[in-house]
Amino acid sequence: MAMDLEYDGGGSSENALEKLLTPVSKVSILRALLDARVPMNPTDICETAGLSKNAWYDNAEDLIDLGAVKKVGDAGNSPIYMANRENELVRALERVYDIAAARDRDDPADKAMLDVPDELLSDDG
């Protein structure tokens, strides 16, 4: 089944993938949340991602509107967030990270578990 990648927020003609991946600080935020696997507040997200708090506040609304990040509660006065692993784009991005990590490790067992074409796992592909 095909995904609807059109983003309906903000009146832009960008598709959802472009909106998710630009600017690169959004990718850094998602990577921090995916790696953490636990809810995080904006300060922890920024520290983990190596970004300023402004980067979080500049991008959080888009990430939430796309369904890539979800607010899961509050810790004191601070909201806490997680990557939304139910979101198809987030799952796809996590898969790309897994493939890249397997390429970096160059471990045949890791590569076999991914069930992807060999050319995606080699530097020749």
C-alpha positions in Angstrom: 0.0 0.0 0.0 1.4 3.4 -1.0 2.0 6.1 1.6 0.4 9.5 1.3 3.5 11.7 1.6 1.8 15.0 1.1 2.1 17.3 4.1 -1.0 19.3 4.6 0.3 21.7 7.2 1.7 25.2 6.6 0.4 25.6 3.1 3.6 24.3 1.5 3.9 22.1 -1.5 6.7 20.1 0.2 6.0 16.5 0.6 6.1 14.9 4.0 9.6 13.4 3.5 11.1 16.7 2.5 9.4 18.3 5.5 10.7 15.6 7.8 14.3 15.7 6.6 14.9 19.5 6.2 16.5 21.3 7.9 19.0 18.7 9.1 18.3 19.6 12.7 15.0 17.8 12.4 16.9 14.6 11.5 19.2 15.2 14.5 16.2 15.6 16.8 14.6 12.4 15.5 17.9 10.5 15.8 18.2 11.6 19.4 14.7 10.4 20.2 15.1 7.1 18.2 18.4 6.3 20.0 17.0 7.2 23.4 14.0 4.9 23.2 12.6 6.7 26.3 10.7 10.0 26.7 12.8 13.1 26.8 12.2 16.8 27.6 13.4 19.4 25.1 16.6 20.1 27.1 17.6 16.5 27.0 16.7 16.2 23.3 18.8 19.2 22.5 21.8 18.0 24.5 21.6 14.5 23.0 21.2 15.9 19.4 23.9 18.6 19.9 21.5 21.4 19.1 20.4 24.6 20.7 17.0 24.9 22.3 16.1 27.3 19.5 16.5 24.4 17.1 14.0 22.4 19.0 11.5 25.2 19.2 12.0 26.0 15.5 11.3 22.4 14.4 9.1 20.8 17.1 5.8 21.9 15.6 6.6 20.5 12.2 7.7 17.2 13.7 4.6 16.9 15.8 2.3 17.9 12.9 4.0 15.2 10.7 3.3 12.7 13.4 7.0 11.9 13.8 7.2 13.1 17.4 4.5 12.9 20.0 4.1 14.5 23.4 3.7 11.7 25.9 3.3 13.7 29.1 4.9 16.2 31.4 7.7 16.0 33.9 7.1 18.9 36.3 6.8 21.9 34.1 8.4 20.3 31.1 6.7 18.4 28.4 8.2 15.1 27.4 8.3 13.6 23.9 9.1 10.4 22.1 9.7 9.4 18.5 6.4 8.0 17.1 7.5 4.6 15.9 3.9 4.0 14.6 4.6 6.6 11.9 5.6 5.1 8.6 8.2 7.7 7.8 9.8 7.3 11.3 9.9 3.5 10.8 11.5 4.0 7.3 14.0 6.4 8.7 14.9 4.0 11.5 15.3 1.3 8.9 17.7 3.5 6.9 19.7 4.1 10.1 19.9 0.3 10.7 21.1 -0.3 7.2 23.8 2.4 7.5 24.9 1.0 10.9 25.2 -2.5 9.4 27.3 -1.1 6.5 29.6 0.7 9.0 30.0 -2.4 11.2 30.6 -4.6 8.2 29.3 -7.6 10.2 27.8 -10.4 7.9 25.4 -11.4 10.7 24.0 -7.9 11.0 23.6 -7.6 7.3 21.8 -11.0 7.0 19.3 -9.9 9.6 18.3 -6.8 7.7 17.0 -8.7 4.6 17.9 -6.1 2.1 19.8 -6.4 -1.2 23.5 -6.8 -0.9 24.2 -3.7 -3.0 22.6 -1.6 -0.3 25.0 -3.0 2.2 28.2 -2.6 0.2 30.2 0.5 -0.7 29.9 -0.6 -4.4 26.0 -0.2 -4.3 
